[in-house]
């Protein structure tokens, strides 16, 4: 049973997240042969003040 975690900044619409889950599920199904009903996708959304690169939070830019 494949488990996939997608980490991304918040701000996507529900429609975008739905499409992402469908396409990720399809890709895993096609590449691994795992049954779609056994593929689990987690979306972890982060706020810009919880994500930093180069020593600066994205919310500080």
Buried (B, 14 or more C-beta within 10 A) or exposed (E): EBEBEEEBEEEBEEEEBEEBBEEBBEEBBEEEEBEEEEBEBEBEEEEBEEBEEEEEEBEEE
